[in-house]
Amino acid sequence: MLTQIINGRILTSQGWLKDGSVLICDGKILEVTNSDLAVIGATVIDARGMTIVPGFVSMHAHGGGGHDYTEATEEAFRTATNAHLKHGATGIFPTLSSTSFERIYQAVDVCEHLMKEKDSPILGLHIEGPYLNPKMAGTQYDGFLKTPDENEYIPLLERTSCIRRWDISPELPGAKYTRSKGIMTAVTHTEAEYDEIKAAFAVGFSHAAHFYNAMPGFHKRREYKYEGTVESVYLTDGMTVEVIADGIHLPATILKLVYKLKGVENTCLVTDALAYAAYEGNEPIDPRYVIEDGVCKMADHSALAGSLATMDVLVRTMVKKANIPLEDAVRMASETPARLIGVSDRKGALAKGKDADIVILDKELNVRCVWSMGKIVPGTDNLLHK
């Protein structure tokens, strides 16, 4: 079916397009044109002056809708993915927390199965841990943390190609194999200083996970001062970053600093969302966590455990609190992650031949409609109802 979206401000890779239209057919973008004249045979959707942007690419989310991807069940994967899809995440890389390799293999099987489905928004698997520095990982991962073991990870990576990203503490020995398989490899939960970050970058660590969180900045040992992981990442040209831009994990001043120093091309917005993001039921009773101030915290208030954000929340935060231009905030939620994780051939931009993943935002940057592979996502057809 041919669909034409008109009467909206369209964000393209070249900038804003007014009085144009987006033509979609068979799950693809047929054309982005500067004409809004009705095309014969097309179903016309009036955007009513709202903003038309690419679907978001979520490459770090642990769950949603009441389920965690580490459950490694088809129900958990579908429920969490659909919860984020309604908030504009038309491409997602389910993230596993530190867990057993038995559970990782189960998740791989589920992920591979769902990726084969027609028009699946699931693009690959992201693993965070279990190769993490225990000093920086928090108590929620007790029992699973370990040193990289090639007898574990090499057979796994030889068996599957669905793993697209792996986050590891770079100071641990042996973490050099993932990049050779084309897997995005990120530093995380780390105490690494400049020499260790430089060495990690040289062997393929190209990205910093949840930048500023679970890593030290400038600090002092006795009478001497030292750079932290944060400053080391800033100084490493070519190392990209992601920020949890929920307005809670990082203040607006830091979000602006990252944007200024690393830039749109090297910065991604991520939710790091837990199971109870985009969840309409009751919050869980779990003695390890408390839900306060719109975020999940460790019960002893020693640290933040994860966010309850969705991708649209990140864009709103960057624009409304950090005063980042809307076009740049959207690019950091779509174009940049798509390019960094290797799906920009079909995701991340409104352009001819790309997948028809489209989000319409109102003037308050609320999601009013989502198309995934050319189909309106159930529950997001607000645009069609005045």
VENVENZI-V705955 format. One line per field, one symbol per residue. phi: phi as a letter, one per 40 degrees, with the letter a starting at -180 (. if undefined). psi: psi as a letter, one per 20 degrees, with the letter a starting at -180 (. if undefined). burial: b if it has 16 or more other C-alpha atoms within 10 Angstrom, else e. Layout:
phi->???
psi->???
burial->???
//
This chain:
phi->.cbbcbgacbcbcchcbbfbabbbafgbccabbcbbcccdgcccbccfgcbbbcccbcbaaciiggbbcccgbcccccccccccdcbgccbabdbccdaccccccccdcccdccccccgcccbibbbbgccbcccbcgccbdgbcacdbcccccdccccbbccbaabacccccgcbcccccgccbbcafbbdbdcccdccccbhcbabcfdgcgacbdabbfcbbbcbddcccdcccgccbbbcccgbcbcdccdcccdcccgccbbbcbcfccdbcfbbcccccbccbbbafgacbcccgcaccibbcbccccccccccbcfcddccccdcbbcccccccgbccbbgacadgcccbbbbbcccgccbabbbfgbccdgbccccbc
psi->ppppprlroporiiaqpqkaqppqpljqohqoqjpjppppiqoppoiljaporqqqoojnpiarjjqphihkqhggggggghghhijinipqnppprpaqhghghghgggggghhiqpkpipirqppoajmqohhjhriijpiiqrqpohighghghhhqjioiqppqoiiqqjmihghijjpppqqqmqjpaghhgghghhjioiqoqmphpkqqaprpocjqqqqagghhghinpiprrqqnlijghprhghghgggghhrhijpqpqhkqahkqlpiaqqqooihqqoqkkrpqqhjkhrphrrjrrhhggggghghhikpqghhgghiifgghgghjkjihiriqnqpirqmopppqahjkqphqppolippppikkhhio.
burial->ebbbbbbbbbbbeeeebbebbbbbbebbbbbbbeebeeeeeeebbebebbbbbbbbbbbbbbbbbbbbbbbbbbebbbbbbbbbbbbbbbbbbbbbbbbeeebbeebbbbbbebbeeeeebbbbbbbbbbbbbbebbbeeeeebbebbeeeeeeebeeeeebbbbbbbbbbeeebbbbbeeebbbbbbbbbbbbeebbebbebbbbbbbbbbbbbbbeeeeeeeeeebbbbbbbeeeebbbbbbbbbebbebeebbebbeebbbbbbbbbbbbbbbbbbeeeeeeeeebbbeeebbbbeeeeebbbbbbbbbbbbbbbbebbebebbbbbbbbbbbbbbbbeebebbbbbbbbbbbbbbbbbeebbbbbbbbbbbbbeebeebeee
//
